[in-house]
């Protein structure tokens, strides 16, 4: 029974691998974080919401939630007009 469960798990992972290839990862989080920091340092006006999104992005990326973290960074960049 354990062999069957293990085999099914490997098949499921193999099937999911191509889908994972197009998703965000640690590198995209790092790149977006750098872009957001640069945009925030050059921003004027009220950047409170953008800072909150950036902070949420950092937290998500630190927990390995690449897609969520990247989405927060993208939202911050959008709020900053980038």
Secondary structure as GFF3:
##gff-version 3
##sequence-region A 1 82
A	DSSP	alpha_helix	2	21	.	.	.	ID=ss1
A	DSSP	alpha_helix	26	42	.	.	.	ID=ss2
A	DSSP	alpha_helix	48	62	.	.	.	ID=ss3
A	DSSP	alpha_helix	66	79	.	.	.	ID=ss4
###
